[in-house]
Amino acid sequence: MAETWSGEFYCVKCKEKREAEGEVKVNEKGTRMAKAVCPVCGTNLNRILGKV
């Protein structure tokens, strides 16, 4: 089961903060990132959560 994160993401296209729920991924440097989709425009959202 994948870890999820729910909270505010910044949408670059809408230029506003949006509430969304996204899946947490770990990149090659060990940084956790939440990835979601904007509920208004459908753009991919990313939020850096910090190191593991």
mmCIF entry with sequence, helices, sheets and N, C-alpha, C, O atoms, coordinates in Angstrom:
data_MODEL
# 
_entry.id   MODEL 
# 
_entity.id                         1 
_entity.type                       polymer 
_entity.pdbx_number_of_molecules   1 
# 
_entity_poly.entity_id                      1 
_entity_poly.type                           'polypeptide(L)' 
_entity_poly.nstd_linkage                   no 
_entity_poly.nstd_monomer                   no 
_entity_poly.pdbx_seq_one_letter_code       MAETWSGEFYCVKCKEKREAEGEVKVNEKGTRMAKAVCPVCGTNLNRILGKV 
_entity_poly.pdbx_seq_one_letter_code_can   MAETWSGEFYCVKCKEKREAEGEVKVNEKGTRMAKAVCPVCGTNLNRILGKV 
_entity_poly.pdbx_strand_id                 A 
# 
loop_
_entity_poly_seq.entity_id 
_entity_poly_seq.num 
_entity_poly_seq.mon_id 
_entity_poly_seq.hetero 
1 1  MET n 
1 2  ALA n 
1 3  GLU n 
1 4  THR n 
1 5  TRP n 
1 6  SER n 
1 7  GLY n 
1 8  GLU n 
1 9  PHE n 
1 10 TYR n 
1 11 CYS n 
1 12 VAL n 
1 13 LYS n 
1 14 CYS n 
1 15 LYS n 
1 16 GLU n 
1 17 LYS n 
1 18 ARG n 
1 19 GLU n 
1 20 ALA n 
1 21 GLU n 
1 22 GLY n 
1 23 GLU n 
1 24 VAL n 
1 25 LYS n 
1 26 VAL n 
1 27 ASN n 
1 28 GLU n 
1 29 LYS n 
1 30 GLY n 
1 31 THR n 
1 32 ARG n 
1 33 MET n 
1 34 ALA n 
1 35 LYS n 
1 36 ALA n 
1 37 VAL n 
1 38 CYS n 
1 39 PRO n 
1 40 VAL n 
1 41 CYS n 
1 42 GLY n 
1 43 THR n 
1 44 ASN n 
1 45 LEU n 
1 46 ASN n 
1 47 ARG n 
1 48 ILE n 
1 49 LEU n 
1 50 GLY n 
1 51 LYS n 
1 52 VAL n 
# 
_struct_asym.id          A 
_struct_asym.entity_id   1 
# 
_struct_sheet.id               AA1 
_struct_sheet.type             ? 
_struct_sheet.number_strands   4 
_struct_sheet.details          ? 
# 
loop_
_struct_sheet_order.sheet_id 
_struct_sheet_order.range_id_1 
_struct_sheet_order.range_id_2 
_struct_sheet_order.offset 
_struct_sheet_order.sense 
AA1 1 2 ? anti-parallel 
AA1 2 3 ? anti-parallel 
AA1 3 4 ? anti-parallel 
# 
loop_
_struct_sheet_range.sheet_id 
_struct_sheet_range.id 
_struct_sheet_range.beg_label_comp_id 
_struct_sheet_range.beg_label_asym_id 
_struct_sheet_range.beg_label_seq_id 
_struct_sheet_range.pdbx_beg_PDB_ins_code 
_struct_sheet_range.end_label_comp_id 
_struct_sheet_range.end_label_asym_id 
_struct_sheet_range.end_label_seq_id 
_struct_sheet_range.pdbx_end_PDB_ins_code 
_struct_sheet_range.beg_auth_comp_id 
_struct_sheet_range.beg_auth_asym_id 
_struct_sheet_range.beg_auth_seq_id 
_struct_sheet_range.end_auth_comp_id 
_struct_sheet_range.end_auth_asym_id 
_struct_sheet_range.end_auth_seq_id 
AA1 1 THR A 4  ? CYS A 11 ? THR A 4  CYS A 11 
AA1 2 GLU A 16 ? VAL A 26 ? GLU A 16 VAL A 26 
AA1 3 THR A 31 ? VAL A 37 ? THR A 31 VAL A 37 
AA1 4 ASN A 44 ? LYS A 51 ? ASN A 44 LYS A 51 
# 
loop_
_atom_site.group_PDB 
_atom_site.id 
_atom_site.type_symbol 
_atom_site.label_atom_id 
_atom_site.label_alt_id 
_atom_site.label_comp_id 
_atom_site.label_asym_id 
_atom_site.label_entity_id 
_atom_site.label_seq_id 
_atom_site.pdbx_PDB_ins_code 
_atom_site.Cartn_x 
_atom_site.Cartn_y 
_atom_site.Cartn_z 
_atom_site.occupancy 
_atom_site.B_iso_or_equiv 
_atom_site.pdbx_formal_charge 
_atom_site.auth_seq_id 
_atom_site.auth_comp_id 
_atom_site.auth_asym_id 
_atom_site.auth_atom_id 
_atom_site.pdbx_PDB_model_num 
ATOM 1   N N  . MET A 1 1  ? 0.841   -1.187 0.000   1.00 0.00 ? 1  MET A N  1 
ATOM 2   C CA . MET A 1 1  ? 0.000   0.000  0.000   1.00 0.00 ? 1  MET A CA 1 
ATOM 3   C C  . MET A 1 1  ? 0.882   1.245  0.000   1.00 0.00 ? 1  MET A C  1 
ATOM 4   O O  . MET A 1 1  ? 1.815   1.346  0.797   1.00 0.00 ? 1  MET A O  1 
ATOM 5   N N  . ALA A 1 2  ? 0.595   2.180  -0.878  1.00 0.00 ? 2  ALA A N  1 
ATOM 6   C CA . ALA A 1 2  ? 1.391   3.395  -0.999  1.00 0.00 ? 2  ALA A CA 1 
ATOM 7   C C  . ALA A 1 2  ? 0.982   4.410  0.076   1.00 0.00 ? 2  ALA A C  1 
ATOM 8   O O  . ALA A 1 2  ? -0.179  4.489  0.479   1.00 0.00 ? 2  ALA A O  1 
ATOM 9   N N  . GLU A 1 3  ? 1.960   5.166  0.515   1.00 0.00 ? 3  GLU A N  1 
ATOM 10  C CA . GLU A 1 3  ? 1.705   6.223  1.497   1.00 0.00 ? 3  GLU A CA 1 
ATOM 11  C C  . GLU A 1 3  ? 1.051   7.402  0.782   1.00 0.00 ? 3  GLU A C  1 
ATOM 12  O O  . GLU A 1 3  ? 1.433   7.743  -0.337  1.00 0.00 ? 3  GLU A O  1 
ATOM 13  N N  . THR A 1 4  ? 0.068   8.022  1.428   1.00 0.00 ? 4  THR A N  1 
ATOM 14  C CA . THR A 1 4  ? -0.585  9.200  0.852   1.00 0.00 ? 4  THR A CA 1 
ATOM 15  C C  . THR A 1 4  ? -0.375  10.392 1.769   1.00 0.00 ? 4  THR A C  1 
ATOM 16  O O  . THR A 1 4  ? -0.100  10.242 2.959   1.00 0.00 ? 4  THR A O  1 
ATOM 17  N N  . TRP A 1 5  ? -0.510  11.588 1.188   1.00 0.00 ? 5  TRP A N  1 
ATOM 18  C CA . TRP A 1 5  ? -0.370  12.831 1.943   1.00 0.00 ? 5  TRP A CA 1 
ATOM 19  C C  . TRP A 1 5  ? -1.494  13.758 1.510   1.00 0.00 ? 5  TRP A C  1 
ATOM 20  O O  . TRP A 1 5  ? -1.734  13.938 0.316   1.00 0.00 ? 5  TRP A O  1 
ATOM 21  N N  . SER A 1 6  ? -2.171  14.336 2.468   1.00 0.00 ? 6  SER A N  1 
ATOM 22  C CA . SER A 1 6  ? -3.279  15.236 2.182   1.00 0.00 ? 6  SER A CA 1 
ATOM 23  C C  . SER A 1 6  ? -2.956  16.613 2.748   1.00 0.00 ? 6  SER A C  1 
ATOM 24  O O  . SER A 1 6  ? -2.573  16.740 3.911   1.00 0.00 ? 6  SER A O  1 
ATOM 25  N N  . GLY A 1 7  ? -3.112  17.635 1.926   1.00 0.00 ? 7  GLY A N  1 
ATOM 26  C CA . GLY A 1 7  ? -2.832  18.995 2.380   1.00 0.00 ? 7  GLY A CA 1 
ATOM 27  C C  . GLY A 1 7  ? -2.836  19.975 1.232   1.00 0.00 ? 7  GLY A C  1 
ATOM 28  O O  . GLY A 1 7  ? -3.441  19.723 0.190   1.00 0.00 ? 7  GLY A O  1 
ATOM 29  N N  . GLU A 1 8  ? -2.157  21.101 1.424   1.00 0.00 ? 8  GLU A N  1 
ATOM 30  C CA . GLU A 1 8  ? -2.131  22.149 0.417   1.00 0.00 ? 8  GLU A CA 1 
ATOM 31  C C  . GLU A 1 8  ? -0.991  21.952 -0.561  1.00 0.00 ? 8  GLU A C  1 
ATOM 32  O O  . GLU A 1 8  ? 0.148   21.690 -0.177  1.00 0.00 ? 8  GLU A O  1 
ATOM 33  N N  . PHE A 1 9  ? -1.324  22.083 -1.826  1.00 0.00 ? 9  PHE A N  1 
ATOM 34  C CA . PHE A 1 9  ? -0.356  22.105 -2.911  1.00 0.00 ? 9  PHE A CA 1 
ATOM 35  C C  . PHE A 1 9  ? -0.501  23.457 -3.594  1.00 0.00 ? 9  PHE A C  1 
ATOM 36  O O  . PHE A 1 9  ? -1.581  24.046 -3.559  1.00 0.00 ? 9  PHE A O  1 
ATOM 37  N N  . TYR A 1 10 ? 0.568   23.967 -4.219  1.00 0.00 ? 10 TYR A N  1 
ATOM 38  C CA . TYR A 1 10 ? 0.487   25.209 -4.987  1.00 0.00 ? 10 TYR A CA 1 
ATOM 39  C C  . TYR A 1 10 ? 0.364   24.851 -6.451  1.00 0.00 ? 10 TYR A C  1 
ATOM 40  O O  . TYR A 1 10 ? 1.231   24.170 -6.999  1.00 0.00 ? 10 TYR A O  1 
ATOM 41  N N  . CYS A 1 11 ? -0.707  25.303 -7.097  1.00 0.00 ? 11 CYS A N  1 
ATOM 42  C CA . CYS A 1 11 ? -0.908  25.066 -8.526  1.00 0.00 ? 11 CYS A CA 1 
ATOM 43  C C  . CYS A 1 11 ? -0.287  26.212 -9.299  1.00 0.00 ? 11 CYS A C  1 
ATOM 44  O O  . CYS A 1 11 ? -0.677  27.368 -9.134  1.00 0.00 ? 11 CYS A O  1 
ATOM 45  N N  . VAL A 1 12 ? 0.688   25.886 -10.151 1.00 0.00 ? 12 VAL A N  1 
ATOM 46  C CA . VAL A 1 12 ? 1.392   26.900 -10.933 1.00 0.00 ? 12 VAL A CA 1 
ATOM 47  C C  . VAL A 1 12 ? 0.476   27.486 -12.002 1.00 0.00 ? 12 VAL A C  1 
ATOM 48  O O  . VAL A 1 12 ? 0.573   28.673 -12.313 1.00 0.00 ? 12 VAL A O  1 
ATOM 49  N N  . LYS A 1 13 ? -0.400  26.680 -12.562 1.00 0.00 ? 13 LYS A N  1 
ATOM 50  C CA . LYS A 1 13 ? -1.292  27.149 -13.617 1.00 0.00 ? 13 LYS A CA 1 
ATOM 51  C C  . LYS A 1 13 ? -2.381  28.074 -13.069 1.00 0.00 ? 13 LYS A C  1 
ATOM 52  O O  . LYS A 1 13 ? -2.651  29.121 -13.659 1.00 0.00 ? 13 LYS A O  1 
ATOM 53  N N  . CYS A 1 14 ? -3.012  27.699 -11.943 1.00 0.00 ? 14 CYS A N  1 
ATOM 54  C CA . CYS A 1 14 ? -4.063  28.517 -11.320 1.00 0.00 ? 14 CYS A CA 1 
ATOM 55  C C  . CYS A 1 14 ? -3.477  29.664 -10.489 1.00 0.00 ? 14 CYS A C  1 
ATOM 56  O O  . CYS A 1 14 ? -4.149  30.664 -10.237 1.00 0.00 ? 14 CYS A O  1 
ATOM 57  N N  . LYS A 1 15 ? -2.210  29.508 -10.065 1.00 0.00 ? 15 LYS A N  1 
ATOM 58  C CA . LYS A 1 15 ? -1.525  30.463 -9.185  1.00 0.00 ? 15 LYS A CA 1 
ATOM 59  C C  . LYS A 1 15 ? -2.247  30.611 -7.843  1.00 0.00 ? 15 LYS A C  1 
ATOM 60  O O  . LYS A 1 15 ? -2.353  31.709 -7.296  1.00 0.00 ? 15 LYS A O  1 
ATOM 61  N N  . GLU A 1 16 ? -2.743  29.472 -7.323  1.00 0.00 ? 16 GLU A N  1 
ATOM 62  C CA . GLU A 1 16 ? -3.420  29.441 -6.030  1.00 0.00 ? 16 GLU A CA 1 
ATOM 63  C C  . GLU A 1 16 ? -3.087  28.142 -5.317  1.00 0.00 ? 16 GLU A C  1 
ATOM 64  O O  . GLU A 1 16 ? -2.689  27.157 -5.938  1.00 0.00 ? 16 GLU A O  1 
ATOM 65  N N  . LYS A 1 17 ? -3.261  28.159 -3.985  1.00 0.00 ? 17 LYS A N  1 
ATOM 66  C CA . LYS A 1 17 ? -3.091  26.936 -3.208  1.00 0.00 ? 17 LYS A CA 1 
ATOM 67  C C  . LYS A 1 17 ? -4.381  26.139 -3.287  1.00 0.00 ? 17 LYS A C  1 
ATOM 68  O O  . LYS A 1 17 ? -5.479  26.688 -3.195  1.00 0.00 ? 17 LYS A O  1 
ATOM 69  N N  . ARG A 1 18 ? -4.226  24.822 -3.462  1.00 0.00 ? 18 ARG A N  1 
ATOM 70  C CA . ARG A 1 18 ? -5.370  23.931 -3.574  1.00 0.00 ? 18 ARG A CA 1 
ATOM 71  C C  . ARG A 1 18 ? -5.225  22.773 -2.594  1.00 0.00 ? 18 ARG A C  1 
ATOM 72  O O  . ARG A 1 18 ? -4.122  22.276 -2.369  1.00 0.00 ? 18 ARG A O  1 
ATOM 73  N N  . GLU A 1 19 ? -6.339  22.349 -2.014  1.00 0.00 ? 19 GLU A N  1 
ATOM 74  C CA . GLU A 1 19 ? -6.360  21.165 -1.155  1.00 0.00 ? 19 GLU A CA 1 
ATOM 75  C C  . GLU A 1 19 ? -6.456  19.941 -2.057  1.00 0.00 ? 19 GLU A C  1 
ATOM 76  O O  . GLU A 1 19 ? -7.320  19.871 -2.930  1.00 0.00 ? 19 GLU A O  1 
ATOM 77  N N  . ALA A 1 20 ? -5.569  18.985 -1.842  1.00 0.00 ? 20 ALA A N  1 
ATOM 78  C CA . ALA A 1 20 ? -5.583  17.753 -2.626  1.00 0.00 ? 20 ALA A CA 1 
ATOM 79  C C  . ALA A 1 20 ? -4.938  16.641 -1.820  1.00 0.00 ? 20 ALA A C  1 
ATOM 80  O O  . ALA A 1 20 ? -4.284  16.891 -0.807  1.00 0.00 ? 20 ALA A O  1 
ATOM 81  N N  . GLU A 1 21 ? -5.127  15.408 -2.279  1.00 0.00 ? 21 GLU A N  1 
ATOM 82  C CA . GLU A 1 21 ? -4.503  14.251 -1.664  1.00 0.00 ? 21 GLU A CA 1 
ATOM 83  C C  . GLU A 1 21 ? -3.651  13.580 -2.728  1.00 0.00 ? 21 GLU A C  1 
ATOM 84  O O  . GLU A 1 21 ? -4.109  13.328 -3.842  1.00 0.00 ? 21 GLU A O  1 
ATOM 85  N N  . GLY A 1 22 ? -2.393  13.292 -2.363  1.00 0.00 ? 22 GLY A N  1 
ATOM 86  C CA . GLY A 1 22 ? -1.489  12.715 -3.335  1.00 0.00 ? 22 GLY A CA 1 
ATOM 87  C C  . GLY A 1 22 ? -0.659  11.587 -2.786  1.00 0.00 ? 22 GLY A C  1 
ATOM 88  O O  . GLY A 1 22 ? -0.565  11.397 -1.574  1.00 0.00 ? 22 GLY A O  1 
ATOM 89  N N  . GLU A 1 23 ? -0.057  10.839 -3.689  1.00 0.00 ? 23 GLU A N  1 
ATOM 90  C CA . GLU A 1 23 ? 0.790   9.712  -3.339  1.00 0.00 ? 23 GLU A CA 1 
ATOM 91  C C  . GLU A 1 23 ? 2.210   10.202 -3.060  1.00 0.00 ? 23 GLU A C  1 
ATOM 92  O O  . GLU A 1 23 ? 2.721   11.071 -3.766  1.00 0.00 ? 23 GLU A O  1 
ATOM 93  N N  . VAL A 1 24 ? 2.844   9.642  -2.031  1.00 0.00 ? 24 VAL A N  1 
ATOM 94  C CA . VAL A 1 24 ? 4.200   10.034 -1.656  1.00 0.00 ? 24 VAL A CA 1 
ATOM 95  C C  . VAL A 1 24 ? 5.209   9.146  -2.380  1.00 0.00 ? 24 VAL A C  1 
ATOM 96  O O  . VAL A 1 24 ? 5.124   7.919  -2.332  1.00 0.00 ? 24 VAL A O  1 
ATOM 97  N N  . LYS A 1 25 ? 6.163   9.788  -3.051  1.00 0.00 ? 25 LYS A N  1 
ATOM 98  C CA . LYS A 1 25 ? 7.253   9.093  -3.748  1.00 0.00 ? 25 LYS A CA 1 
ATOM 99  C C  . LYS A 1 25 ? 8.569   9.560  -3.144  1.00 0.00 ? 25 LYS A C  1 
ATOM 100 O O  . LYS A 1 25 ? 8.647   10.657 -2.589  1.00 0.00 ? 25 LYS A O  1 
ATOM 101 N N  . VAL A 1 26 ? 9.607   8.728  -3.249  1.00 0.00 ? 26 VAL A N  1 
ATOM 102 C CA . VAL A 1 26 ? 10.945  9.089  -2.787  1.00 0.00 ? 26 VAL A CA 1 
ATOM 103 C C  . VAL A 1 26 ? 11.840  9.168  -4.018  1.00 0.00 ? 26 VAL A C  1 
ATOM 104 O O  . VAL A 1 26 ? 11.938  8.210  -4.784  1.00 0.00 ? 26 VAL A O  1 
ATOM 105 N N  . ASN A 1 27 ? 12.502  10.332 -4.208  1.00 0.00 ? 27 ASN A N  1 
ATOM 106 C CA . ASN A 1 27 ? 13.372  10.461 -5.378  1.00 0.00 ? 27 ASN A CA 1 
ATOM 107 C C  . ASN A 1 27 ? 14.752  9.875  -5.100  1.00 0.00 ? 27 ASN A C  1 
ATOM 108 O O  . ASN A 1 27 ? 14.998  9.361  -4.008  1.00 0.00 ? 27 ASN A O  1 
ATOM 109 N N  . GLU A 1 28 ? 15.652  9.948  -6.076  1.00 0.00 ? 28 GLU A N  1 
ATOM 110 C CA . GLU A 1 28 ? 16.972  9.319  -5.956  1.00 0.00 ? 28 GLU A CA 1 
ATOM 111 C C  . GLU A 1 28 ? 17.853  9.936  -4.869  1.00 0.00 ? 28 GLU A C  1 
ATOM 112 O O  . GLU A 1 28 ? 18.802  9.296  -4.416  1.00 0.00 ? 28 GLU A O  1 
ATOM 113 N N  . LYS A 1 29 ? 17.561  11.154 -4.447  1.00 0.00 ? 29 LYS A N  1 
ATOM 114 C CA . LYS A 1 29 ? 18.330  11.799 -3.375  1.00 0.00 ? 29 LYS A CA 1 
ATOM 115 C C  . LYS A 1 29 ? 17.766  11.486 -1.994  1.00 0.00 ? 29 LYS A C  1 
ATOM 116 O O  . LYS A 1 29 ? 18.345  11.892 -0.986  1.00 0.00 ? 29 LYS A O  1 
ATOM 117 N N  . GLY A 1 30 ? 16.650  10.774 -1.932  1.00 0.00 ? 30 GLY A N  1 
ATOM 118 C CA . GLY A 1 30 ? 16.040  10.423 -0.653  1.00 0.00 ? 30 GLY A CA 1 
ATOM 119 C C  . GLY A 1 30 ? 15.014  11.424 -0.162  1.00 0.00 ? 30 GLY A C  1 
ATOM 120 O O  . GLY A 1 30 ? 14.563  11.329 0.980   1.00 0.00 ? 30 GLY A O  1 
ATOM 121 N N  . THR A 1 31 ? 14.632  12.385 -0.999  1.00 0.00 ? 31 THR A N  1 
ATOM 122 C CA . THR A 1 31 ? 13.640  13.382 -0.619  1.00 0.00 ? 31 THR A CA 1 
ATOM 123 C C  . THR A 1 31 ? 12.244  12.849 -0.903  1.00 0.00 ? 31 THR A C  1 
ATOM 124 O O  . THR A 1 31 ? 11.986  12.309 -1.979  1.00 0.00 ? 31 THR A O  1 
ATOM 125 N N  . ARG A 1 32 ? 11.348  13.002 0.059   1.00 0.00 ? 32 ARG A N  1 
ATOM 126 C CA . ARG A 1 32 ? 9.957   12.580 -0.126  1.00 0.00 ? 32 ARG A CA 1 
ATOM 127 C C  . ARG A 1 32 ? 9.187   13.684 -0.839  1.00 0.00 ? 32 ARG A C  1 
ATOM 128 O O  . ARG A 1 32 ? 9.289   14.855 -0.475  1.00 0.00 ? 32 ARG A O  1 
ATOM 129 N N  . MET A 1 33 ? 8.417   13.305 -1.857  1.00 0.00 ? 33 MET A N  1 
ATOM 130 C CA . MET A 1 33 ? 7.613   14.256 -2.617  1.00 0.00 ? 33 MET A CA 1 
ATOM 131 C C  . MET A 1 33 ? 6.201   13.709 -2.758  1.00 0.00 ? 33 MET A C  1 
ATOM 132 O O  . MET A 1 33 ? 6.012   12.532 -3.067  1.00 0.00 ? 33 MET A O  1 
ATOM 133 N N  . ALA A 1 34 ? 5.211   14.566 -2.532  1.00 0.00 ? 34 ALA A N  1 
ATOM 134 C CA . ALA A 1 34 ? 3.821   14.190 -2.746  1.00 0.00 ? 34 ALA A CA 1 
ATOM 135 C C  . ALA A 1 34 ? 3.419   14.663 -4.129  1.00 0.00 ? 34 ALA A C  1 
ATOM 136 O O  . ALA A 1 34 ? 3.690   15.802 -4.507  1.00 0.00 ? 34 ALA A O  1 
ATOM 137 N N  . LYS A 1 35 ? 2.769   13.782 -4.888  1.00 0.00 ? 35 LYS A N  1 
ATOM 138 C CA . LYS A 1 35 ? 2.317   14.116 -6.235  1.00 0.00 ? 35 LYS A CA 1 
ATOM 139 C C  . LYS A 1 35 ? 0.815   13.951 -6.294  1.00 0.00 ? 35 LYS A C  1 
ATOM 140 O O  . LYS A 1 35 ? 0.276   12.933 -5.860  1.00 0.00 ? 35 LYS A O  1 
ATOM 141 N N  . ALA A 1 36 ? 0.127   14.970 -6.839  1.00 0.00 ? 36 ALA A N  1 
ATOM 142 C CA . ALA A 1 36 ? -1.333  14.955 -6.939  1.00 0.00 ? 36 ALA A CA 1 
ATOM 143 C C  . ALA A 1 36 ? -1.754  15.646 -8.229  1.00 0.00 ? 36 ALA A C  1 
ATOM 144 O O  . ALA A 1 36 ? -0.912  16.053 -9.029  1.00 0.00 ? 36 ALA A O  1 
ATOM 145 N N  . VAL A 1 37 ? -3.055  15.773 -8.425  1.00 0.00 ? 37 VAL A N  1 
ATOM 146 C CA . VAL A 1 37 ? -3.626  16.450 -9.587  1.00 0.00 ? 37 VAL A CA 1 
ATOM 147 C C  . VAL A 1 37 ? -4.526  17.571 -9.085  1.00 0.00 ? 37 VAL A C  1 
ATOM 148 O O  . VAL A 1 37 ? -5.308  17.373 -8.155  1.00 0.00 ? 37 VAL A O  1 
ATOM 149 N N  . CYS A 1 38 ? -4.419  18.751 -9.699  1.00 0.00 ? 38 CYS A N  1 
ATOM 150 C CA . CYS A 1 38 ? -5.243  19.902 -9.318  1.00 0.00 ? 38 CYS A CA 1 
ATOM 151 C C  . CYS A 1 38 ? -6.707  19.577 -9.591  1.00 0.00 ? 38 CYS A C  1 
ATOM 152 O O  . CYS A 1 38 ? -7.050  19.175 -10.704 1.00 0.00 ? 38 CYS A O  1 
ATOM 153 N N  . PRO A 1 39 ? -7.592  19.746 -8.578  1.00 0.00 ? 39 PRO A N  1 
ATOM 154 C CA . PRO A 1 39 ? -9.009  19.442 -8.776  1.00 0.00 ? 39 PRO A CA 1 
ATOM 155 C C  . PRO A 1 39 ? -9.721  20.424 -9.706  1.00 0.00 ? 39 PRO A C  1 
ATOM 156 O O  . PRO A 1 39 ? -10.815 20.123 -10.182 1.00 0.00 ? 39 PRO A O  1 
ATOM 157 N N  . VAL A 1 40 ? -9.129  21.595 -9.978  1.00 0.00 ? 40 VAL A N  1 
ATOM 158 C CA . VAL A 1 40 ? -9.776  22.608 -10.817 1.00 0.00 ? 40 VAL A CA 1 
ATOM 159 C C  . VAL A 1 40 ? -9.349  22.489 -12.277 1.00 0.00 ? 40 VAL A C  1 
ATOM 160 O O  . VAL A 1 40 ? -10.193 22.403 -13.169 1.00 0.00 ? 40 VAL A O  1 
ATOM 161 N N  . CYS A 1 41 ? -8.021  22.485 -12.524 1.00 0.00 ? 41 CYS A N  1 
ATOM 162 C CA . CYS A 1 41 ? -7.533  22.525 -13.910 1.00 0.00 ? 41 CYS A CA 1 
ATOM 163 C C  . CYS A 1 41 ? -6.902  21.221 -14.391 1.00 0.00 ? 41 CYS A C  1 
ATOM 164 O O  . CYS A 1 41 ? -6.670  21.069 -15.590 1.00 0.00 ? 41 CYS A O  1 
ATOM 165 N N  . GLY A 1 42 ? -6.616  20.274 -13.492 1.00 0.00 ? 42 GLY A N  1 
ATOM 166 C CA . GLY A 1 42 ? -6.065  18.990 -13.898 1.00 0.00 ? 42 GLY A CA 1 
ATOM 167 C C  . GLY A 1 42 ? -4.552  18.951 -14.046 1.00 0.00 ? 42 GLY A C  1 
ATOM 168 O O  . GLY A 1 42 ? -4.012  17.948 -14.511 1.00 0.00 ? 42 GLY A O  1 
ATOM 169 N N  . THR A 1 43 ? -3.851  20.018 -13.662 1.00 0.00 ? 43 THR A N  1 
ATOM 170 C CA . THR A 1 43 ? -2.391  20.065 -13.737 1.00 0.00 ? 43 THR A CA 1 
ATOM 171 C C  . THR A 1 43 ? -1.779  19.195 -12.646 1.00 0.00 ? 43 THR A C  1 
ATOM 172 O O  . THR A 1 43 ? -2.334  19.076 -11.554 1.00 0.00 ? 43 THR A O  1 
ATOM 173 N N  . ASN A 1 44 ? -0.631  18.589 -12.947 1.00 0.00 ? 44 ASN A N  1 
ATOM 174 C CA . ASN A 1 44 ? 0.083   17.804 -11.938 1.00 0.00 ? 44 ASN A CA 1 
ATOM 175 C C  . ASN A 1 44 ? 0.653   18.729 -10.874 1.00 0.00 ? 44 ASN A C  1 
ATOM 176 O O  . ASN A 1 44 ? 1.210   19.780 -11.189 1.00 0.00 ? 44 ASN A O  1 
ATOM 177 N N  . LEU A 1 45 ? 0.509   18.332 -9.605  1.00 0.00 ? 45 LEU A N  1 
ATOM 178 C CA . LEU A 1 45 ? 1.007   19.115 -8.478  1.00 0.00 ? 45 LEU A CA 1 
ATOM 179 C C  . LEU A 1 45 ? 2.095   18.333 -7.760  1.00 0.00 ? 45 LEU A C  1 
ATOM 180 O O  . LEU A 1 45 ? 2.005   17.112 -7.634  1.00 0.00 ? 45 LEU A O  1 
ATOM 181 N N  . ASN A 1 46 ? 3.121   19.028 -7.290  1.00 0.00 ? 46 ASN A N  1 
ATOM 182 C CA . ASN A 1 46 ? 4.195   18.418 -6.514  1.00 0.00 ? 46 ASN A CA 1 
ATOM 183 C C  . ASN A 1 46 ? 4.396   19.215 -5.242  1.00 0.00 ? 46 ASN A C  1 
ATOM 184 O O  . ASN A 1 46 ? 4.274   20.440 -5.232  1.00 0.00 ? 46 ASN A O  1 
ATOM 185 N N  . ARG A 1 47 ? 4.709   18.496 -4.162  1.00 0.00 ? 47 ARG A N  1 
ATOM 186 C CA . ARG A 1 47 ? 5.033   19.155 -2.893  1.00 0.00 ? 47 ARG A CA 1 
ATOM 187 C C  . ARG A 1 47 ? 6.201   18.401 -2.270  1.00 0.00 ? 47 ARG A C  1 
ATOM 188 O O  . ARG A 1 47 ? 6.133   17.185 -2.088  1.00 0.00 ? 47 ARG A O  1 
ATOM 189 N N  . ILE A 1 48 ? 7.265   19.116 -1.946  1.00 0.00 ? 48 ILE A N  1 
ATOM 190 C CA . ILE A 1 48 ? 8.445   18.514 -1.319  1.00 0.00 ? 48 ILE A CA 1 
ATOM 191 C C  . ILE A 1 48 ? 8.185   18.408 0.174   1.00 0.00 ? 48 ILE A C  1 
ATOM 192 O O  . ILE A 1 48 ? 7.850   19.401 0.820   1.00 0.00 ? 48 ILE A O  1 
ATOM 193 N N  . LEU A 1 49 ? 8.336   17.209 0.725   1.00 0.00 ? 49 LEU A N  1 
ATOM 194 C CA . LEU A 1 49 ? 8.041   16.959 2.147   1.00 0.00 ? 49 LEU A CA 1 
ATOM 195 C C  . LEU A 1 49 ? 9.293   16.863 2.999   1.00 0.00 ? 49 LEU A C  1 
ATOM 196 O O  . LEU A 1 49 ? 9.198   16.988 4.220   1.00 0.00 ? 49 LEU A O  1 
ATOM 197 N N  . GLY A 1 50 ? 10.448  16.650 2.417   1.00 0.00 ? 50 GLY A N  1 
ATOM 198 C CA . GLY A 1 50 ? 11.684  16.555 3.190   1.00 0.00 ? 50 GLY A CA 1 
ATOM 199 C C  . GLY A 1 50 ? 12.314  15.176 3.094   1.00 0.00 ? 50 GLY A C  1 
ATOM 200 O O  . GLY A 1 50 ? 11.756  14.270 2.475   1.00 0.00 ? 50 GLY A O  1 
ATOM 201 N N  . LYS A 1 51 ? 13.457  15.025 3.698   1.00 0.00 ? 51 LYS A N  1 
ATOM 202 C CA . LYS A 1 51 ? 14.181  13.748 3.641   1.00 0.00 ? 51 LYS A CA 1 
ATOM 203 C C  . LYS A 1 51 ? 13.522  12.699 4.522   1.00 0.00 ? 51 LYS A C  1 
ATOM 204 O O  . LYS A 1 51 ? 12.787  13.019 5.456   1.00 0.00 ? 51 LYS A O  1 
ATOM 205 N N  . VAL A 1 52 ? 13.798  11.454 4.209   1.00 0.00 ? 52 VAL A N  1 
ATOM 206 C CA . VAL A 1 52 ? 13.233  10.318 4.948   1.00 0.00 ? 52 VAL A CA 1 
ATOM 207 C C  . VAL A 1 52 ? 13.868  10.219 6.308   1.00 0.00 ? 52 VAL A C  1 
ATOM 208 O O  . VAL A 1 52 ? 13.529  9.327  7.085   1.00 0.00 ? 52 VAL A O  1 
# 
